[in-house]
Structure formats: structure tokens, C-alpha cells
Amino acid sequence: MKKQFIFFVLNFMVFCCNVQGTQLQGTDTLNQVLGSEDIVQPNGHIRQWQSVLNLWSGKLDSVKRKLSWVRNQADKAFIDSTLIFFTTARTEMLALGKSVKAAQLSEEVNRKKDQVTDTTGVLEITVADSLKLQVPQLLDTLRRMESGINRLVLDVEYLQRTTIHRREELAAIQATPTAQRPSREQVLKTMEKNWVKDGASTSYFAISTWGNRLFILLISLFYFYWIFRLGRKTPEHVDELTLHKNEPLWIPILKALLLFLVLLPITSLTVPIVVLEISYLIIFILLCLILYSELSVMKRRIMLFTFAYYIAMLLANLLLSDEHWTKLLALTVNLVGVYLLWRIGQRTDLKNPIGYLPGYARMAIALAHALAILFLVLGYLDMGRMWSLIAAIGMLQGLSLRAIRDMLLHDLQKQYQLSKEDSWFRRFDPKQMLATVDRIIRFCFAILVLLVLFNGLHLTREVATVFDRIFNSSHRLGSINFSYGDLFLAVVVVAASNWLQKTLKRIIDIPNGSEKHMQKMTLFPLFRLAIIVVGFLIGISILGLGMDKLTVIIGALSVGIGLGLQNIINNFVSGIILVFEKPFKIGDYVELADKKGQVMEVGIRSSTLLTDQGARVIIPNGDLLSGRLVNWTFSDSDIRLNMQLIVDKSVELNEWKAWLRTKIKSFEEVDRAIPIKIWTQGMTADSYQISIQVGIRNVQLIEKFRSNFLEIIQREMETKQIRIASG
């Protein structure tokens, strides 16, 4: 969403560049637009098929720009020639699609029969009895070509429908005398034309297109089930926003419906504008119904004003034609939208997630309104109409997505608060978890904003074509065939696995966590290593590297390991052994040589100790495994301190032991749940040797207790003139 402003500027520059050379008068025919170059007929050759597809795509782009950048109503001759072109293009593309499909089926059959032999790195297959094709990665090429043909056919059919309705509108205008304009029939034809331009058809709702939408529906149902159960556990809070509640039943139902409508555009690259218009209108209405009672008076008025503005914008764009009053209406509504953006920028309800847009979003929407006003004034009605709809949908999208984000994060936070102490959810650090989820939500919403922008400008086919040419073109490096898309995807997978293991560490690592949590984290380093290994293997498989090439890479790495990475591998293997043997766990108090402290982290290469002085010492795992390690808390969590005292024989021993026991219990460092043991270990001619065993609450309190205890005992024995010493 933050980059919307940049995309607006870039698309405006693209259209300004493309309009040069295509600004023709309304009397121009299609041949003048396309030129005299003949369309090459497909003859079955792969490269020639691709050339034909590119040629038809270029011709269609020229016609599309002509239709979008015409100032006045196009004449009937141009419209008729355009319809002839669309009919011819659709017929040729369908025929080409059948040829590509036949070649694809033939290749699949040949592969199943093991009839393909690859001795030169180039696949040879038979498409027809007398035709041989030599193309690297042929099946993938045919599939991409088929996808490109389908996108082109859909674009042709859309433009054909809109052009037919434009001709009907022109016929209605010509049939109406100038004095009687606008007539009822003319207005109806204009509305029908604009309605079709917005993609109004039943094809989007066909059963065959509901595959991805069913997945979004399942996500929404799961979200409903989750928050419904969450609502039954949540105590009633008077000050909580309705959007943050999950009871009564109608609230989780509306929240699940909101999530479904928000995620609906992600299911396909091409989404009719009318679907986006209605979806975000419903989302906005539902949010206002949920939060209306909690809005301030001013924000209520702004929300009602926003609703009226949006309806007026849809109506103005539905009526937009060459009539001056429709242009004036569209200009007025766009100016009202700019004023509304200024009012939305006044932030009053700090706790309410709706009714406010950040500065960058207001700037981007204001730019869309400015472009719409500019194009309407210059007479480019189609361009003005597109930018008007983008601005209107963008305003509701910005208001809605901010509220949906706040809703999801609050539900996640509530789940953490209501989870039991020993549940898996409690392993996460709440702040890090919410920050990570927030970044993921923002990324998904940025994709939604781009989808609305591309569909509003009718650039989805062009974007898909450019993407396909950049990322799916085959390249060769030695004997390896690859594409930039595969290379980019492999890098993304490896980077994502590395990011995931680092993020999980930050999320799950709770400072000063409980001992049970520390014990559960013992095997976590191995899990992080598994994520890296799986990500690396997936990246290798995406690049298409076989086991023979992978064996060469591993052999080269083995030589490097043997020469210069011995210590690193030693520490790495020692870390794996420590994870399984568990000579110590996170939270134990250990001593190694002159270092002692509490184990804070067990990593793959090294581990971290927190000393009594507060310093963090990083120790290689090889030293921990091979050195003499003392674990003070190995068997259980009880921490016991043993000391020896030498006291003069002049004391009454039983009374002195009772006094000593009472004195020890007065220290706050002592764990009173552990029995204090005092016994006589030996004696000399003038003294007793007394042994003491005391339970300490925490390993870090041992030195503090020892120091305080000896100082206090020494002072009190001096007042009684009794000699005492520590053993």
C-alpha cells in the first residue's frame, strides 16, 4: 500500500508514452491503426506460433490504446472495422490454441510411452507425422503459450463486448434528434456499455472458476470456527470494541464474511471491476454496522458522507458519456472525493480502526482523483473513468484493510492471552509474534492494492505477459536449462527458509522464560537446521539440478571441509550430539574450566552461558562436549549448596546447631522447601567440623548467599567470643 503512489505515477507515464502515435481522429479506420502488415498464419512450428501470438498481442494493444485514448465518440466505420478485427483475432487465437493443445497432448503421450530420447540436451518430439520440433523444455513452453493464448482470448472477448455496446450507444445517439438528447434509450445504452466495461458478466461466477475461491472459503470457515470458540472463552469486557469481540454469534459470522470478501481478489489475476466495487461496498457497510455505535459524532458523519460519495461515484461513472452534464457530474464527485480525503485525515478516534487513512494513502488516492479530473477535462472519458473508479475503490480499500488488520491482530493477541500456560501457543513471544504477523498481513494487503490497480487500468494481461517474458524465458548455462523465474523462486525459497528459522527463534525465544519453556526449547536448534536443509533441497529441485550435479557440488564442499572447515564441522556435529544426549538443558547451571553460569541458548555451532557477573560467554560446542563439564542441576531442579564450618569446642553443640538452623532460614535466598541438613563430620582436640547442606532458590543466588552467610556468622561469633572458620 505504501508503494501505491509510485505505481500511479509509473502507469500514468506509461500511458502518456503509449498514447503517442495512437492519437488518431475518429474517422481513422482500423487498417490505419494497425498498418498494412499481414498476420502470419500458424503452421505448427513452435517459434512461429510464438511469433504469431506476439504479433496478435501487439495488434490488440494498438486497438486497445486507440479505444481508451479516443477523445470523442468513435464513428461507426472505426467501430465496425474494430469488431471485424476482434472476430478475426478470436478465431485465429482459438485455432492456434487448438494446435498448441494438440502438441501438448502429443508430448505428454510420448513422455508416458518413453519414446523421447535426449542425447544432445534438446528434446525431440513428433507433433505431426511429418513435423519435428527441437525446443528446450518443450512441454513447459507449450503450457505457457496456451496460458498466453487464453489470456489473449479473454481480453479480445471483453473488448468485443464493450465495442458492441459502444456501437449500440452510438446508434441510439444518432437516432435521437439533437434537441431531444439525452433520450431514455440513449442513457440506458450508455449505462449498459459502462456496466459491461466494468466486467459485468456471469463467467466470473461460473462453477469451473470456484477452485481457488473454495480455498478462501475454507480459510474463512476456519477463521469463524476459531473466533467462535475464542468468544466462548472470553470474559465480557465493557470497554472492548465490537470488532474485537466474538460474541454474540452474528459478530464472528460478519467477521468471517469480511475476511472472505477481502481475500476474494487474490484468487485470480483478473477480477471484474464490478466485483471489486460491490465487494468493498459490502465490506465498508459491514464494518460501519459493527463499529457505528462506537464512532464519534464527527466520524459517523464522515462515514455516511463516504458512503454517499461512493454511491455517487458509481452512479456518475455509470452515466458518463459525451453529454456535458455527465462530465460535470463526474468532475464534481471527484472534487468531493478530494475534500473527503482531507476530512478523513483529521484523526479523532485514536482507538477506533476505521475512519482514518495515513498520509501516503491519502496522497495516492488524491493523485488518482487529480488524474481523473485532468483526463475528464481533456475529454479522455475512458481514462478519466478508470482513474475515478480506482480512487473510489482505493478509498474504501484503505479504510477497510486497516480495520481488518486490526481485527486479525487483536484476535491473535486474545488467543495468546486465553491459552493455557503449557499450550504450544505460549511458546511464542507475543510482541515478536504480533510484529511478524503484522508484516505478513501488510505484504498480503499490498498485493491486494496492486491487483485493484492493475484491474482498474485493465492491465492484467499486459502485466502477465511482461512477467512471463522476463521470468519464464528459457536460458542455457552449459548443460543446464533454467529461467530467471526458477532462479528467482529458488533464491526466494532459500531466503524464506533462512528468514523463517531466524524469525521463529525471535518469536519463540522468551526472555526470562519459565523452566518448562526452556526444556521445550532444547530440540529447537535441530528444527531450525531442518528448515534450512529442506529449503536448500527445494531450491535445488526448482533449478532442475539432478543428483549427478548435486553429487559434484557436495564432493567439492567435502574437499573444502576437509581442508579448512574442520573446527566448524566439529562444532556443528558436537551441537547435534548435545541436542540428543542432553548433558545439560537451557536453564541449567554448568561449570566448564574457569567459566560457570546458566545456559541461555544451545545453538548448532555454539552455546551461550550467562555468568554470575551478568556477562554472556559464547562457548563452542566442541569444547562443551570434549571438556570436563560440571552440571549443578542435572538430575532435578533442586539447587543445593554444601559448606563446612570449624567451630570452637566451647559451644554447646546441640544449641548451636539449632541456632544455626534458625539463622539459615532467615536468608531470603534459601529454598525452604528443601530440608536443611547440619551434621558433625569430624572433630579435633579444640574444635568441631560441621557440614551444612542448604537449598538455594536460584543458581545465581549461590555466591550471594555464601558471602552474606559467612559475614553474618563471623560477626555474631565475634560478639560471643567464639572462634569460627570456614572449611
N, C-alpha and C positions, 0 to 999 in steps of 0.2 A: 504494500500500500504506500510505503514511503517513496517508491520509485514511480508512482503514477504520473507525477508532474513531468518527469523526464520522458516517459513513453508518449505523453500527449504531444510534447514538443517534437520528438522524433517523427511521429506519424504525420504531424502537420507538415514537417519539412519534406517527408516522402511524397505526400500528396501534392505539395507545391511543385516538386520536381517532376512528378509524373504528368501533371496537367499540361506541361509544356509540350507542344507538338500535337496535342489532342483537343485543343480548344477550336472545334470546328463549328461552323454555322449549322443551324437546324436543317438546312436544305442539303447538307452533305449526305451522301449515300454510304452504305456500309463498305463498298469497294474502295471508296476514298479513304476510309478509316484504316482498312486492313491492307491496302496495297494490292498489287496485281499478282503477288506470289501465289502459286498453286499449292494446294495441300497435297502432300505426298501420301499415296495410299499405302497401307501396311501390307507388306509382303511376307511377313513371318520372321524376318530377321530381328534379333533382339535389339541390336543397336539402332536399326531403322525404326523399330517400334518406339524406342525411347525418343528418337528424333521427332517422330510424328506426334508423340504425346507432348513434347516440349513446344512444338510448333502450334498445336491447338491451344495449349495453355497460354502462349504469348498472344495469339489472336483473341482469345477470350478476355485476357487482361485489357487489351486495347478497347474492346467493345465495352467492357465494364467501366473503364475510366470515362469513356465517352458518355455513357448513360448517367454516371454520377456527377460529371462536371458540366453538364449542359445547363445553360442559364435559363433559356426559355423552353417552353413546351416543344418537344421534338415533333417534326412533321411526320405525316403518315408514311411517306416514302422511306424515310430512315427506319421507322419502326417496322415496316413490312420487311425490309431487307435484313434487319436485325433478327427478326423471327425466323426468316429463312436460314440465316447463319446458325441460329441455335438448333433448329431442326436437323440441319446437316451435321453439325458438330455432335449432337447427341447420337445420331445414327452411326457416325463413324467411330465414336468412342465406344459404343456398345459392341460394334463389330470387332474393334481392337481388343476389347475386354474378353470377348469370347475366344479370340486367338490366344491371348495370354493365358486364359484359364485352361485351354486345351494343352498348351505347352507345359503348364504347371502340373496338370494331372499326368501327362506323359512322363515327366521327370520323376514324379513320385512313384509311378508304377515301375519304372526302370530301376529305381533305387531299391524297391522292395524285392525285385527279382535278381538283384545283384548283377545287373548287366552293365553297370558303369565301371570302367577301369580308368584309373588315374595314374598315368606313368610320367606325365610331364608337369603335374601341378595344375593342369587345366582340365575341367570336366568336359567330356564329350557325350552328348546325348542326341537321340533322334527325336525330333519333334514331328516330322512327317517322314514318309518313306524315302523321299529324295532330298531331305534337308538336314544338314549337320550344323550344330551350333557349338561354338567354343567360347564359353564365357565363364570366368571365375565365379564361384558361389552362385550358380545359376538359379537355384530354387529361391534363394533369398531375393535375388534381383527380380524374379518374376512376381514374387509376393509384393514387393514394394511397388512394382509397376501396376499391379492390379489395384492396390490401395490408392495410388495416384489417379488411376482412371476413375475409380468410384467417387473420389472427391471431386474430380472434374465434372462428372456426370451430374452429381448433386448440385453443383454450382450452376451448371447450364440449365437444369430444370428449374432452379429457383429464379434465375434471371429470365427464363422463358415465361414463367408465370407472372412475374412483375411486369414484363413488357406487354403481355397480352392485356393485363388490366390497365396499363398506361394507354394502350390503343383504344380500349373501350371508353376510358375517361376522355380522350381526345375526340372520339366520335360524339360523345354526349355534349361536349363543349361546342363542337361545330354545328350540332343540330339545334342548339339553343340560340335564339337571337341575342345580340349584344345587350339590348335593353332589358331582357328578362333574366340575365345572368346575375347571381348563380341560381340555376334551377335545382329543384329537388333531386332530379335524376343525376345531375352533374355532381352534387355534393355526395350522393350515395356512391357513385362510381369512384370519386376521389377517396372516400373513406375505405372502400373496398380495396383500392390499389395500395394505399398506405398500410392497411391491415395485412395484406399479402406480403408487402415489403418487410414487415416485422416478422415474417416467417410463420404466419398463421396457417397451419396445415395439420392434418391428423397423422402424418407419417412419424412425427416425433413421439407420438403416444402409441405406436404400433407395438404389439406384443413382442415381436422379434428384437426390439430395441431396449427391452427392460432387463437385460442381463446384468449390467453394471449397476442399474438403479435398484435391483433387488438386493445387491450387496449393501448399498447405502441404507436401504430399508431395514436390513438385518442389524446394522450398526445402530440405527435409531431405536429399534425394538430392544436391543441390549441396553442402550442408554436409559430407556424408560424403565426396564426391569431393575437396573442398578439404582436409579434415583428413587424408585418406588420403595424398594427395600430400605434405602437410606432414610427416606422420610418416616418410616415406621419406627426407626431407632432414634430419631432426632427429637429432643425435647422442644416444646413450644417456646419460641423467643418472640417477644412482642416487638422489639426494635428491628427485626430482620426483614429485609426486603422480600416482597412476594416472589421475585425472580430467584431468590436464594432458598426458598422453601421448597419442600417436596410433598407437602400435604396441603389441602385435600387432593383427591385423585385427579382433578382437572388440571392441576399445575404440572405434574410430570407428563401428562398427555400433551399439553401445549408445548412444553419444553422439548419433548421428543419430536414433535412436528416441526418445531423451529430448526432443530438440528438437521432433519431430513431436507427441508427446503433450502437451507444454507449449503449443504453438501451436494445438492442435486446437479449444479452445473459442472462439477468435477467429473461426472460420469461420461462425458463426451466432449470432444473439442469444439464441435459446432452445436450451439444451443440457440434456438429461435429467440429473437429479442422479445417477442410477446411472452414467452415463458419466463424470461428474466423480469419483465415488467410486472407480471402477475405474482411471481414468487416473492419478490421483495416487497410488493404491496401487502401481501398476506403476512409476511414476516413483521413488517412495521406495524400492522394492525394488531397482531397478537402481542407484540411487545408493549404497545400502548395500552392494551386491555389489561395486561398483567401489572404494569407499573403506573397506570394513570392515577390511582388514588394516592400514590406516594410522591408524585411530582409537585413542584411548587406551582403557584398560580401562573407565573410567567412561562414556565416550561410547558404547562398544559396548553397555553395559548400558542406557543411556538410549535408544538406537536400537531395541533389542529391546523395551524397555518401550513405546516409542512405537508400534511395530508391533502389539504385543498390545493396547494401548489402542484403536487404530484399528479392529482387527477386532472387539473387544468393543463399540465404539460402533455399528458397522454392525449387529451382531447384536442389540444392545439396541433399536435403533430399528426393526429388522425385526420384533421380537416385541412392540413397545409396543402396549398395548391398555388397556382399563379394569381389567384384572386388577392387583391391588396389587403382586404380585411383579414384573411387568414395569415398573411405575413405579419401584419401588425399585431395580431393576437399572439403569434409565436414569439415575436420580439418582446412583447410586454411580459409574457410568462418568464422568459429568460432573465429579464431585468428584475422581476420579483424574486427569482432564484438567487441572484447576487445579493439582494437585500436580506434574504432569509439566511444566507451564509454568514452575514455579519451578525445577525441576531443569535444564531447558533453558537457563534464564537464567544458569546458572553456566558461564562461558566458560573452557575449559581449553585446547583445541586451537586456538591462535591462527592456525595456518597451514591448518587444515582448514576448507573452506567449508560443511560440513554439521554439524549438531548444535548449532546456536546460533540464537536468534531475538533481534532487537533489542527494546528496551523497548516501543516503540509497538506492535509486532506482538503481543507478549505481552499487553499491556493490552487490545487489541481482541479477541483470542481469549478472554481471561478474561471480558470483558464478555458475549460470546456464551454462554459457559458459565453465567454468572450469570443471564442471561435465560432460558436453557433450564431451569435449576433452578427459577426463580421460576414459570414457566408450568406446569411439571410439578407443582409443589406446589399451585398454584391449580386444577389439573385441566384446563388447556387443552393437551391432548395434541398436537394438530397443531402448535400454535405451539412448544411445547417440543421437539417432534421436529425441526422446521425449524432452530431455533437450535442444537440439538445437532449436526446434520449440518454446518451452516455452521462451527461451531467445530472439528470434527474435520477437515474438508477444509481449513479455513484453516490449521491447524497444519502439515499435510503440505505445503500450498502454500507457506507461508512458508519451511520448511526446504528445499524443493526449488528454489524460484526463486532463492534466494541462491546455491545451488551451481551452477545453470545459468548465472547471470550471471557468476560467477567463471570458469566453464569457457569461455564465449564470449570474455571479455576476455583470458584467457590465450592462447587460440588466435590472437587478433588480434595480441597482442604478439609471439608466436612467429613469426607471418608477417612482421612487420616486421624481426625480428632475422635471419631467414634470407633476406630479399630481397637482391638484388644492389644495388650502390651506384647503378647507373644505371636501376633499375626505377622505374616510376611510383609504387609504394608508398612509396619512400623520399622522395618529395616532401613527405610529411606529417610534422608534428611528433608524435612518439609520445605525449607527455603530453597534448597537446591532443586528439589523435585518440581516445585511450582515454577521456578525460573526456567527450567528445561522445557516443561510442558508449554509454558508461555511462548518460548521461542518457536516451538513446533507449530503451535496454533497460528502465530504471526506469519510463518512461512506458508502454511496452507491458505490463509486468507489472502496473502499476496498473489498466489496463483489464481484465486477466485477473481481478484481485481483485474488481472491480466486477461482472463477469459472473458469478462464482461467487456473490456476494452476492445479486444480483437473481434468479438462477435458484434459489438456495436458498430464497428467500422467495416464489417463484412470482410475481414482479412484472414479468416481462419485457414482457408485453402492456401493462400499465399504463404502464410507462416509455416504451415505444414510442409509445403513444397520446399521452401528455403531450408527448413530443418532437415528434410530428407536429403537434399543435395549436399549439405555440409557434413552431416553425421553418418549417412548411410552409403556414401560413395566408397567403392572398394579400392584399396591401395595394397601395394605389394612391397614387402621388405624381405629380400632374399626368397626363401620358400614359404614365407608366412604371409597370408592374406588377412588384412584387417581393415577396419573402418574407424574413422575418428569417433563415431558413436560408441563402438565397442571399447576403444581405448579410454574414452571419457567415462563410460559406465564402469569399467574396471577400476579406474582411479577413484571414482566416487564410492564404489563398494569397499575398497581397502581403506579409504579415508573415513568412511562412515563407521566401519568396524573399529578403527582406532579411536574415533570420537566417542563411540558407544561405550567402549571399555573405560575410557577416561571419565566420561560423564557418569557412568554407573558408580565409579569409585567416589566421585564427588557427592553423588546423591546418597549413597548408602553409608558413607563414612560420617558417622555422627560423633562430634567431639564430646568427650566425657560420657560416652555411651555406657549402658549397663553391661555387667559381666556376661549376661546371656547373649546380648548382641555381639559382644566381642568374640564369643565362642562360635557363633554362627558365621562370622566373617573369616574363619580360618581357611576354608577352601575357596574363598573368593578370588585370590590371585590366580589359581588354576583356571577358574571360569573365565577370567579376563584373557588369559593366554589362549583358551579355546576360541574365544571370539575373534582374536587376531588371526589365528590359523585358519579358521573357517572362512573369514573374509578374504584372506590371501588366496586360498584354493578356489573360491568362487571367482575372484578376479582373474586368475589364470585360465579358468574354464571359459570365461567370457571372451578372452583374447583368442581362444581357439588353440592354445598350445597343447600339443599332445604329450603323452607320458615320456616319449623319447626325448623331446626338447626339455621337459621338466627334469629328467634324469641328468642331462648335461648341466643344467643350472645348479642342481643340488650337488653334483660332483665338483663343480668349480667352487661352490661355497664350502665344501668339505676341505678342499685344499687350503682355502683361506683360513678356515677354522683351525686346521692343524698347524698352520704357520704362525698366526698372530692373535687368535682369539681363544687361547686355551683358558685363561683366567675367567673370561666372560662365560664360556661354556661350563666351566667348573662351578661358578656361582649359580648359573642357570639350573644345572642338574641338581645342585645342592638345595636350591629353593623348592624344586619338585619333591625331593626326598623329605624335606622338612614339613611340607604340606601333608604328606601321607603318614609319616612316622609320628608327627606331633610331639617332639620333645618339649615343646612349650607352645603356648597359645597366646593370642592377643590378651593383654591384661596381666600376664604372669610377671613376677619379679625375678629376674635372672641376673647371674653374675658371670662374666667372662673375662679372665685375666684381671686387669685393673679397672674394667668397666662393669658397672652394675646399674640396673634401672628397670623400669616397667616397659614391657613390649607394647609398642604402639601400632606397629604395622609389620606384616610379614609379606614381603614382595617376592617377585620371581628372581631378581638378582641380588637384592639386599634387604635387610630388615632394620627397623628403627627402634632405638631404646630411648626412653625419657629418664634421665638421671635424676638423682635426688636434688641436684642443684638447678634443675629445670632445663638443662641442655639436651638437645636431640642428637644422638650419636647414631650414625649410619654405619652398620657393620656388614661386610659381605657375607653372604650365606655360606660360602666355603669355610670361613673362619668359625662360624657358629656350629657347623657340622663336624669339623675336624678338631676343634679346640675343646678344652675341658670346661664344660658348661654346668653351672650350678643353678637349678630351678628351685626357688624358695617356695613356690606354690604349685608344685607339680601334681600332687595327688588330689588335693581338695583346695577349697578357698580359704581354709583357716591359716592364719599367719601367726606363728609362734616365735617368741624371742627367748633365747636361753642366755642366762648370765650367771656369774659366780661372784660371791662376796666372801671376804675373810674378815671375821668379826672377833673382837677380844672375848676371852672366856669369862670376863667379869659380868656379862649379861645373863639374865635368866632366860634360857634359850626358848622355852615354850611361849613365854610372854612376849619376847622379842619377835618371834615368828608371827604371832597374832597381830602385833603392832605393824609389822612389815606388810602383812596381807591387806590390812585396812588401808595402809598408806598407798599401796599399789592401786587399789580400787578407786582412789580419788583422782587419778590421772584420766583425762578425757580421751587419751589415745588408746586406752585399754579396752579390749573387747570383753565385756563382762559375761558374754555367753560362753566363753571358753574358761574352764576352771583354772585357777591359779595354783601352781604346784611349787611348794617350798620344802626342801628336804636337806638333811645333813649328809654331805658327800664324804667328808673326812675331817680330821682334827689333828692339831699338833699340841705341844705342851702348853701353849698360851693362847690358842685361837681355834675357832670353828671354821670349816669350809662349807658354805651354804650355797646350794644350787637353786636357781629360780627359773621357772618357765611361765611366761606371760603371753596371753593372746593380744595381738595388735589389730586394730580395725583396718588399717591400710598399710601396704608395704612402705609407702613413702613416709609413714609416721614412726618408723623404727628408730632412726637416728635421733629424731626429736625427743622421743620418749626416753631413750637411753641417756641422753645428755641431761634432761631435766631431772630424771630419777636419781642419777648419781650425785648431781649437785645438791639436791634437797636432802638426800640421805647423809651426805658428808656434813652439811651444816647442822643438822639435828643431832648427829652423833657427837660433833664437837661440843655442842652445848651440854651434852650429858657426859662429856669427857670419856667417851668410849672410842677406842681406836677401830677403824674400819678401812678396808681396801677392796678394790675390785680385782677379780681373778682373770 
